[in-house]
């Protein structure tokens, strides 16, 4: 592959408590979020800090140096040339591994290796549930050595690292390792190595460039600091490895495989030899990345890597696909239970900020997705008190943000300044898609919630009003929203697909919704958020924050919507109807493109539908897995 191809493919590894490592196959950081150790100091997602920006690795054989690292600099320089030695990459179940090919004859040439040369293998694994990561180098020739230059930082993960006077506060050797502490109140970052020679360094790698951040309209250069270098010589039974950790005690090597998280079953390990089994294995591995279990006991689903945190709406849209379809039903129930203490005035939080600020409750739909999951997981009796609180607050108007149940049973909410649905973008305080008063999918979720709570009579009343008010006379499905004066919003958006998938609207209405969605919204990567025939349609999602937010829901494709589309398709054509063609491109994207092992947050509304936004988005993957499930 070319450098550009390798740099465009990103990898991710998580530790189960909100921390992660991420980078590109080329070895260079193209985002500020690329780091080999980003931790959540207040799990599951609070106070995320990056501590290890990278490792400059060099293999030395018979005095010749072979760099494995690569950086991109502000002036366009790509150096060193480690990317040229890239041979292969695999995500693995416990962690990713790379193969590098060195231009040195090997006894296996012509027998095992298709391309002559000496192959070096590198693996990265987190200690499960710990802020500690292990790097290992395998298959080194006799007499070879590895020189490592750790490049450290201390930054909020949304920012760039820059030089500052007095950094780091401490940098010193200890037995079998090196210790670095950025500031007096920062955690100690310890590098452990059972053998090898450490030498003080103290230099900066400056003008490192992050092209993705430049494209997104953010600052894009940073500097990383090397406190010391480590040289490890390969000897028999002494495999080079390095551990980076902020844990108070040194992690044991055996702990790398100790975890309460689900392991691949023997059946799945055997099936991995087949194409179908390998795909299932990759999907279950990808799903596990999003489920986090904080040491304080709270389980949740993070909305996306690398920059999203804990969002209520995203959690409960994602939960069926990430947990129920992968055999993790008890995990799903525990996630629901762990949200119960956060219910306030009949609503769950929309978002838990990563700065440990007060959770934001500005949503109308997240709580209704939560109620849907309570029903799916069989918790209606156990959580009856919570359900009663939620329904009562919505009925009597005490939930806040103008949310109340009208006399016809429909749910009203917000005003033209609020952004309470999933189409929540704002620019300079102005909601781009306000969708206030009676959004179509909110009505469907509300009717579903009433059924879950046993309010059958009111649910039927609301559904009768829904059919009378939302069905379009022109045959184009459902209105997107009803304004306070009853004026309908004629915009052709995918929210009507969500509503039709959730409710029993009858065959005529269902077919009308499916037809308009297929004609106007369907792409190989999900549904557009607005019809291309609309004057507001934006074909590309690009530019700085203002430009991107302005088009976020104005035609941009969202993969998670394909789940509801497949539900509706099966409702019309039968449960056994083949939805595979609608998922094929997304499944290929999962393994081959952008964030490897994930599905992007969004794609361009116009062909060729470039992936963009968050590379690993929970609900994108979740809804594909749910749609695939029998």
C-alpha positions in Angstrom: 0.0 0.0 0.0 1.1 3.6 -0.5 1.8 5.9 2.4 -1.5 7.7 1.8 -3.4 4.4 1.9 -1.7 3.3 5.1 -2.2 6.8 6.8 -5.9 6.7 5.9 -6.5 3.5 7.8 -6.8 3.9 11.6 -6.7 1.3 14.4 -8.1 1.3 17.9 -7.5 -0.6 21.2 -9.5 0.0 24.4 -9.0 -1.0 28.0 -12.6 -1.4 29.1 -12.5 1.6 31.5 -12.6 4.5 29.1 -9.0 4.5 28.0 -7.7 3.7 24.6 -4.8 3.7 22.2 -5.1 4.6 18.5 -3.1 5.4 15.4 -2.7 4.7 11.7 -1.2 1.7 9.9 1.5 4.0 8.6 2.6 4.7 12.2 2.1 8.4 12.0 -0.5 10.4 14.0 -2.9 12.2 11.8 -5.2 13.3 14.6 -4.6 15.0 17.9 -6.4 12.0 19.4 -3.8 9.4 18.2 -1.9 8.3 21.2 -0.6 5.0 22.6 -2.0 5.7 26.1 -5.0 7.9 26.6 -6.6 7.4 30.0 -9.9 8.4 31.7 -8.8 9.6 35.1 -12.4 9.5 36.3 -13.9 6.6 34.4 -15.8 5.8 32.4 -15.0 9.0 30.4 -14.1 11.8 32.7 -10.9 13.8 32.5 -9.4 12.0 29.6 -5.7 12.7 29.2 -3.0 11.6 26.8 0.4 10.6 28.2 2.2 8.6 25.4 2.1 10.2 22.0 4.1 7.5 20.3 7.2 5.2 20.2 10.0 5.7 17.8 11.1 2.1 17.2 14.2 1.1 15.4 15.4 -2.5 14.7 19.2 -2.9 14.6 20.7 -5.9 12.8 24.5 -6.2 12.2 24.9 -2.5 12.7 22.2 -1.5 10.2 19.2 0.5 11.5 15.7 -0.2 10.2 13.2 2.4 11.5 9.6 1.1 12.1 8.2 4.6 13.0 6.9 7.4 10.8 5.9 11.0 11.4 4.3 13.7 9.3 5.8 17.2 9.8 4.3 20.6 9.2 6.3 21.2 6.0 5.0 18.0 4.5 8.1 15.9 5.3 7.4 12.2 6.0 10.2 10.8 8.2 11.5 8.3 9.0 10.5 5.7 6.5 9.1 3.0 8.7 5.9 2.9 6.8 7.8 1.3 3.8 8.4 -1.8 5.9 4.8 -2.4 6.7 3.8 -5.9 5.5 0.4 -6.6 7.2 -1.9 -5.7 10.0 -4.6 -7.7 11.9 -6.7 -6.4 14.8 -6.5 -9.7 16.8 -9.0 -10.4 19.6 -6.8 -9.2 22.5 -4.9 -6.5 20.5 -3.6 -5.5 17.1 -0.5 -6.9 15.6 1.7 -5.7 12.7 4.3 -7.4 10.5 7.2 -5.5 9.1 9.4 -6.8 6.3 13.1 -6.0 6.4 15.2 -6.4 3.3 17.4 -9.2 4.8 17.4 -12.7 3.5 15.6 -15.3 5.6 15.8 -19.1 5.7 12.1 -19.1 5.0 12.3 -17.2 1.7 10.5 -19.1 -1.0 8.9 -21.5 1.5 6.7 -19.5 3.9 7.0 -15.8 3.0 5.7 -14.9 -0.4 7.9 -11.8 -0.5 11.5 -12.5 0.5 12.8 -10.8 3.6 13.0 -11.0 7.4 9.6 -10.4 9.0 9.3 -8.7 12.4 6.0 -8.9 14.4 4.8 -6.3 16.9 1.7 -6.7 19.2 0.0 -4.2 21.5 -2.3 -5.2 24.3 -3.9 -3.4 27.2 -4.0 -5.0 30.6 -7.8 -5.4 30.9 -9.4 -2.8 33.2 -6.1 -1.0 33.8 -4.3 2.0 32.4 -1.4 0.0 31.4 -0.3 -1.2 27.9 2.2 -3.7 26.7 4.3 -3.6 23.5 6.0 -6.8 22.3 8.4 -7.5 19.4 8.5 -11.0 18.0 10.5 -13.0 15.4 13.7 -10.9 15.7 16.8 -12.5 14.2 19.5 -13.7 16.6 21.7 -10.8 17.7 19.2 -8.1 16.7 18.2 -5.3 19.1 15.4 -2.8 19.3 15.9 0.8 20.3 12.8 2.6 21.6 12.4 6.3 22.1 9.1 7.0 24.0 7.5 10.3 23.0 5.5 11.5 25.9 2.9 14.2 26.5 0.5 15.5 29.1 -2.6 17.0 27.5 -6.3 17.0 27.5 -7.1 14.6 24.7 -9.0 17.3 22.7 -5.8 19.4 22.5 -2.3 19.5 21.1 0.9 19.0 23.1 3.3 22.0 23.0 6.6 22.7 24.7 6.5 24.3 28.1 9.2 25.3 30.5 9.8 22.8 33.3 8.3 19.8 31.4 8.5 17.2 32.7 8.4 17.7 36.4 10.3 14.4 37.0 12.3 12.2 34.6 14.5 9.5 36.2 15.4 5.8 36.1 14.2 3.2 38.5 14.9 -0.5 38.8 14.2 -2.0 35.3 12.5 1.1 34.0 12.1 4.8 33.6 9.7 7.2 35.4 8.2 10.4 34.0 5.8 12.8 35.8 4.6 15.7 33.8 3.5 18.0 36.7 3.4 17.6 40.5 -0.2 16.5 40.4 0.0 14.3 37.3 0.1 10.5 37.6 3.5 8.9 37.3 4.0 7.3 33.9 6.3 4.3 34.4 8.0 2.3 31.6 8.9 -1.2 32.6 11.4 -3.5 30.9 12.9 -6.6 32.4 16.2 -6.1 30.6 17.8 -3.5 28.4 19.8 -0.3 28.7 18.2 3.1 29.4 20.0 6.3 28.4 18.8 9.8 29.2 17.6 11.8 26.2 15.7 15.0 26.9 14.9 16.1 23.3 11.7 17.3 21.7 10.2 16.1 18.4 8.7 19.4 17.1 6.3 20.4 14.3 4.5 17.1 14.1 1.4 17.6 11.9 -2.1 16.2 12.2 -3.7 16.6 8.7 -7.2 15.5 9.9 -7.3 18.3 12.5 -6.3 20.9 9.8 -9.2 19.6 7.6 -11.5 20.0 10.6 -10.5 23.6 11.2 -8.4 23.0 14.3 -4.8 23.6 15.3 -2.8 20.8 13.8 0.8 20.9 15.1 2.3 19.5 18.3 5.6 18.6 20.0 6.4 15.4 21.9 9.2 14.9 24.4 11.6 12.0 24.7 12.9 11.5 28.2 15.1 8.5 27.6 15.8 5.8 25.1 15.8 2.1 25.7 17.9 -0.5 23.8 16.9 -4.2 24.1 19.0 -7.0 22.6 17.1 -10.1 21.5 18.3 -13.2 23.2 16.8 -16.7 23.3 13.9 -16.9 25.8 14.2 -13.1 26.3 11.6 -11.5 24.0 11.7 -7.7 23.9 8.7 -6.0 25.5 7.9 -2.7 27.1 5.1 -1.8 29.5 3.8 1.8 29.9 1.6 2.2 33.0 0.1 4.7 35.5 -1.0 2.0 37.8 0.3 2.1 41.4 1.8 -1.4 41.1 3.7 -3.0 38.2 1.3 -5.1 36.1 2.2 -8.8 35.8 2.6 -10.3 32.4 0.1 -13.0 33.2 -2.5 -10.3 33.8 -2.7 -9.5 30.1 -5.3 -12.2 29.6 -7.1 -11.8 32.9 -10.4 -10.1 32.4 -14.1 -10.2 33.2 -14.9 -9.2 29.7 -16.3 -11.7 27.3 -13.8 -14.0 25.5 -14.3 -15.7 22.2 -16.0 -19.0 22.6 -14.2 -22.2 21.4 -16.9 -22.6 18.8 -16.2 -19.1 17.5 -12.5 -19.6 17.5 -13.0 -22.7 15.3 -15.5 -20.8 13.1 -13.0 -18.0 12.6 -11.3 -20.3 10.0 -14.4 -19.8 7.9 -15.3 -16.5 6.2 -18.6 -16.3 8.1 -16.9 -17.1 11.4 -14.2 -14.5 10.9 -16.7 -11.8 10.2 -18.7 -12.7 13.3 -15.5 -12.7 15.4 -14.6 -9.2 14.0 -18.1 -7.8 14.7 -18.2 -9.1 18.3 -14.7 -7.8 18.9 -15.7 -4.4 17.5 -18.9 -4.3 19.7 -16.9 -5.0 22.9 -14.8 -1.9 22.4 -17.7 0.4 23.3 -18.9 -1.3 26.5 -17.0 0.1 29.5 -17.1 -0.9 33.1 -15.7 1.8 35.5 -14.0 0.7 38.7 -16.9 2.4 40.6 -19.2 -0.3 39.2 -21.0 1.7 36.5 -21.3 0.1 33.1 -22.2 2.1 30.0 -21.6 2.4 26.3 -19.4 5.1 25.0 -20.9 6.9 22.0 -17.7 6.8 19.9 -13.9 6.8 19.7 -11.8 8.7 19.8 -13.7 11.9 21.0 -17.2 11.0 22.1 -18.0 10.2 25.7 -21.1 8.9 27.5 -24.4 9.9 25.8 -27.7 8.6 27.0 -29.4 8.6 23.6 -26.5 6.9 21.9 -26.3 4.3 24.7 -29.8 3.1 24.3 -30.0 3.2 20.5 -26.8 1.1 20.6 -27.6 -1.3 23.4 -29.7 -3.8 21.4 -27.1 -4.2 18.7 -24.0 -4.1 20.8 -25.3 -6.3 23.7 -28.4 -8.3 22.9 -27.3 -9.5 19.4 -23.8 -10.5 20.8 -25.1 -12.6 23.7 -24.5 -10.0 26.4 -28.0 -9.7 27.8 -27.0 -9.4 31.4 -24.5 -6.6 30.5 -27.4 -4.8 28.8 -29.6 -5.1 31.9 -26.8 -3.8 34.1 -26.2 -0.8 31.8 -29.9 0.0 32.2 -29.9 -0.4 35.9 -26.8 1.9 36.2 -28.7 4.7 34.5 -31.6 4.6 36.9 -29.9 6.7 39.6 -29.3 9.4 37.0 -33.0 9.9 36.2 -34.0 13.5 37.0 -37.5 14.8 36.5 -38.4 11.9 34.3 -35.4 12.1 32.0 -32.0 10.4 31.6 -28.9 12.6 30.8 -28.3 13.5 27.2 -24.6 13.6 27.9 -22.1 13.1 30.7 -19.4 15.8 30.0 -15.8 14.6 30.0 -14.8 17.4 32.3 -16.9 15.9 35.2 -19.4 18.8 34.9 -23.1 18.4 35.7 -24.7 16.0 33.2 -26.9 17.7 30.5 -30.5 16.6 30.2 -31.4 18.5 27.1 -33.2 15.7 25.1 -36.7 14.5 24.5 -35.9 11.1 22.8 -33.0 9.6 24.8 -35.3 8.7 27.7 -37.8 7.1 25.4 -35.1 4.9 23.8 -34.2 4.0 27.4 -37.7 2.9 28.1 -37.7 0.9 24.9 -34.6 -1.0 26.1 -36.3 -1.6 29.5 -39.0 -3.4 27.6 -36.6 -5.3 25.4 -34.6 -6.5 28.4 -37.6 -7.6 30.4 -37.1 -5.1 33.2 -40.6 -3.5 33.3 -41.5 -5.1 36.6 -38.2 -4.5 38.3 -38.0 -0.9 37.2 -41.8 -0.1 37.5 -41.1 2.8 39.9 -38.7 4.4 37.4 -41.1 3.9 34.5 -43.9 5.5 36.5 -41.7 8.5 37.3 -40.8 8.9 33.6 -44.3 8.6 32.3 -45.8 10.9 35.0 -43.2 13.6 34.3 -44.1 13.5 30.6 -47.8 13.5 31.2 -47.9 16.4 33.7 -45.2 18.6 32.0 -42.6 18.5 34.7 -39.8 16.9 32.6 -38.6 20.3 31.5 -37.8 21.9 28.1 -41.5 22.3 27.3 -42.1 18.5 27.2 -45.8 17.5 27.9 -48.5 15.2 26.7 -51.3 17.0 24.8 -55.0 16.2 25.1 -54.8 14.0 22.0 -52.1 11.8 23.5 -49.2 13.2 21.4 -46.0 14.5 23.0 -45.0 18.1 22.6 -41.6 19.6 23.3 -39.3 22.6 23.0 -39.4 25.7 20.9 -37.5 27.1 17.9 -34.4 27.6 20.1 -34.1 24.1 21.4 -32.4 21.0 19.9 -34.0 18.1 21.8 -33.9 15.4 19.1 -31.0 13.5 17.7 -30.8 16.2 15.0 -29.2 18.5 17.5 -26.7 20.7 15.7 -26.4 24.3 16.7 -24.3 27.1 15.2 -23.7 30.3 17.2 -26.6 29.2 19.5 -29.0 28.7 16.6 -30.5 25.3 16.1 -30.0 24.2 12.5 -32.8 21.6 12.5 -34.9 22.7 15.5 -37.7 20.1 14.8 -39.7 21.3 17.8 -43.2 20.7 19.1 -44.1 17.3 17.6 -41.2 15.5 15.8 -42.4 12.3 14.1 -40.0 9.8 15.6 -40.6 11.2 19.1 -44.3 10.4 18.8 -43.5 6.8 17.8 -41.1 6.5 20.7 -43.6 8.0 23.1 -46.4 5.6 21.9 -43.9 2.7 22.4 -43.0 3.9 25.9 -46.7 4.1 26.8 -47.1 0.4 25.8 -44.0 -0.6 27.8 -45.4 1.2 30.8 -48.8 -0.5 30.4 -50.6 2.7 29.5 -52.4 0.9 26.6 -55.4 3.1 26.4 -53.4 6.3 26.1 -51.1 4.7 23.6 -54.0 3.8 21.3 -55.4 7.3 21.6 -52.0 8.7 20.7 -51.6 6.4 17.7 -55.0 7.3 16.4 -54.0 11.0 16.6 -50.7 10.2 14.9 -52.4 8.5 11.9 -54.8 11.4 11.6 -52.1 14.1 11.7 -48.8 12.7 10.3 -49.8 10.7 7.2 -49.2 12.9 4.1 -51.9 13.2 1.6 -49.4 13.3 -1.3 -48.3 9.7 -0.7 -44.8 10.7 0.5 -45.0 8.9 3.8 -45.1 11.0 7.0 -44.5 14.6 7.9 -41.2 15.2 9.7 -42.7 17.4 12.4 -45.8 19.3 13.3 -45.4 22.9 14.5 -47.4 24.5 17.4 -50.0 25.8 15.0 -50.4 22.4 13.4 -48.4 23.4 10.2 -46.6 20.3 9.0 -42.9 20.2 8.0 -42.8 18.7 4.5 -39.0 18.0 4.7 -38.2 14.4 3.5 -36.0 13.1 6.3 -35.3 9.7 7.7 -37.2 10.2 11.0 -40.3 8.9 9.4 -38.5 5.6 8.8 -37.8 5.3 12.5 -41.5 6.0 13.3 -42.8 3.5 10.7 -40.4 0.8 12.0 -41.6 1.3 15.6 -45.3 1.6 15.0 -48.1 -0.5 13.3 -49.2 2.0 10.7 -50.6 -0.4 8.1 -49.3 -1.7 4.9 -50.2 1.4 2.7 -48.4 3.9 5.0 -45.5 1.5 5.5 -45.0 1.1 1.8 -45.2 4.8 1.2 -42.5 5.5 3.8 -40.3 2.8 2.4 -40.8 4.0 -1.1 -39.9 7.6 -0.4 -36.9 6.6 1.7 -35.6 4.3 -1.0 -35.9 7.0 -3.7 -34.6 10.0 -1.7 -32.6 8.8 1.2 -31.1 5.4 0.7 -27.3 5.1 0.0 -24.9 2.1 0.3 -23.8 3.5 3.7 -27.1 4.4 5.4 -29.8 7.1 5.0 -29.4 10.7 4.0 -30.7 13.2 6.6 -32.4 15.2 3.9 -33.6 14.6 0.3 -31.2 15.8 -2.5 -34.2 17.5 -4.0 -34.4 19.9 -1.1 -32.7 23.3 -1.7 -30.9 22.9 1.7 -29.3 19.6 0.8 -25.5 19.6 1.4 -23.6 17.1 -0.6 -20.4 17.1 1.4 -19.6 17.0 5.1 -16.4 19.0 5.4 -14.7 22.2 6.7 -14.4 23.8 10.1 -16.8 23.3 13.0 -19.3 25.9 11.9 -19.4 24.5 8.3 -19.7 20.9 9.5 -22.4 21.6 12.0 -24.4 23.5 9.5 -24.7 20.4 7.3 -24.6 17.7 10.0 -28.3 16.8 9.4 -28.8 18.5 6.0 -28.2 15.5 3.7 -25.2 13.9 5.4 -25.5 10.1 5.5 -25.8 8.5 9.0 -25.2 4.7 9.0 -27.2 4.0 12.2 -30.5 4.8 10.3 -30.1 1.6 8.2 -31.3 -0.4 11.2 -34.8 1.1 11.1 -34.8 0.9 7.3 -34.2 -2.8 7.5 -36.9 -3.2 10.1 -39.4 -1.5 7.9 -38.3 -3.5 4.9 -38.9 -6.8 6.8 -42.2 -5.5 8.1 -43.4 -5.2 4.5 -41.6 -8.1 2.8 -41.6 -10.6 5.7 -39.2 -11.4 8.6 -37.1 -13.6 6.4 -36.6 -11.0 3.7 -32.9 -10.5 2.7 -31.6 -7.2 3.9 -28.0 -8.2 3.1 -27.6 -5.9 0.0 -28.4 -2.9 2.3 -25.6 -3.8 4.6 -22.9 -5.1 2.3 -21.0 -1.8 1.8 -21.0 -1.0 5.5 -19.7 -4.5 6.4 -16.8 -4.0 3.9 -16.2 -0.6 5.4 -16.0 -2.2 8.9 -13.0 -4.3 7.9 -11.2 -2.3 5.1 -11.7 1.4 5.5 -11.2 4.5 7.8 -11.5 3.2 11.4 -10.7 -0.5 11.1 -13.1 -2.6 13.1 -15.6 0.2 13.3 -18.2 2.1 11.2 -17.9 5.8 10.7 -20.3 8.3 12.3 -21.2 9.9 8.9 -20.6 9.8 5.2 -21.0 12.4 2.5 -24.6 12.8 1.2 -23.3 12.6 -2.4 -21.3 9.9 -4.1 -18.7 8.5 -3.6 -19.9 9.0 0.0 -16.6 9.5 1.8 -16.5 8.4 5.4 -16.1 11.2 8.0 -16.7 12.2 11.5 -15.9 9.9 14.4 -14.2 6.7 12.9 -15.7 4.3 15.5 -19.3 5.3 16.2 -21.3 3.0 18.5 -24.7 3.2 17.1 -23.4 2.9 13.5 -22.0 -0.5 14.3 -24.8 -1.5 16.6 -27.6 -1.0 14.1 -25.7 -2.9 11.4 -25.3 -5.8 13.8 -28.9 -5.6 14.9 -30.1 -5.5 11.3 -28.0 -8.5 10.4 -29.2 -10.6 13.3 -31.8 -13.3 12.5 
